[in-house]
């Protein structure tokens, strides 16, 4: 379930993100998102050896990629209200990017 979008009288800006440099953490994360996968911290750390997933997602958003954050409950005994973030790229943007709609 994604967050509701605010209504606007202006048309949305065109989808024109910039691709990250090859062989970077951003490139690896984007490849996972374009494949339709949800990314969480443990999986990213296991795949890439980096614990900085939130920073990578921040950088991708700065490049124009509209990545969603899904807060998922992950309670522990010490922190019963704990949540973790899952990240995803909406399928319509993945399809546009793979069809050549991204710079």
C-alpha positions in Angstrom: 0.0 0.0 0.0 1.5 3.3 -1.0 0.9 6.7 0.5 -2.0 8.8 -1.1 -0.9 11.4 -3.6 -1.9 15.0 -3.1 -4.2 16.4 -5.8 -2.8 19.3 -7.9 -4.1 21.6 -10.6 -0.6 21.5 -12.2 0.6 18.7 -14.3 3.3 16.5 -12.7 6.8 17.2 -13.8 8.0 14.7 -16.5 9.8 11.6 -15.3 13.4 12.3 -16.2 15.8 10.9 -13.5 19.5 10.6 -14.0 21.1 7.2 -14.0 23.7 6.7 -11.2 27.3 6.0 -12.1 28.0 2.3 -12.9 29.4 0.0 -10.3 28.3 2.2 -7.4 26.0 1.3 -4.5 23.3 3.5 -6.1 23.7 1.5 -9.4 23.4 -1.8 -7.5 20.3 -0.7 -5.5 18.6 0.7 -8.6 19.1 -2.5 -10.5 17.3 -4.3 -7.7 14.5 -1.8 -7.7 14.1 -1.9 -11.5 13.8 -5.7 -11.2 10.7 -5.1 -9.0 12.3 -6.1 -5.7 11.7 -4.6 -2.3 15.0 -3.7 -0.7 15.6 -3.9 3.0 18.7 -3.2 5.0 19.8 -6.8 5.7 19.4 -7.9 2.1 21.3 -4.9 0.8 24.1 -5.4 3.4 24.3 -9.1 2.4 24.4 -8.3 -1.3 26.7 -5.2 -1.3 28.5 -5.3 2.1 27.2 -1.8 2.9 25.0 -0.8 5.8 24.2 2.6 4.2 21.0 1.8 2.4 19.1 4.9 3.6 21.9 7.1 2.2 21.9 5.2 -1.1 18.1 5.7 -1.4 18.6 9.4 -0.5 21.1 9.8 -3.4 18.8 8.0 -5.8 15.9 10.3 -4.9 18.2 13.3 -5.4 18.8 11.9 -9.0 15.1 12.0 -9.5 14.1 8.4 -8.8 10.7 8.3 -7.0 11.4 5.6 -4.5 8.7 4.7 -2.0 9.4 3.9 1.7 7.2 1.3 3.3 7.4 1.3 7.1 7.1 -2.2 8.3 6.6 -3.3 11.9 9.6 -5.2 13.3 9.2 -5.2 17.1 11.8 -6.5 19.4 11.5 -7.2 23.1 13.4 -4.0 23.9 11.6 -1.9 21.3 8.0 -3.2 20.7 7.1 -0.2 18.5 10.1 -0.6 16.2 9.7 -0.3 12.4 12.1 -0.9 9.6 12.0 0.6 6.1 11.5 -1.3 2.9 12.1 0.5 -0.3 10.5 0.0 -3.7 10.2 1.8 -7.1 6.6 2.0 -8.3 6.2 -0.3 -11.3 5.1 2.4 -13.7 8.4 4.2 -13.2 10.4 1.0 -13.6 8.6 0.4 -16.9 9.3 3.9 -18.1 12.9 3.7 -17.2 13.4 0.3 -18.8 11.6 1.6 -22.0 14.1 4.4 -22.3 12.1 7.1 -20.5 14.9 8.0 -18.1 18.1 9.9 -19.0 
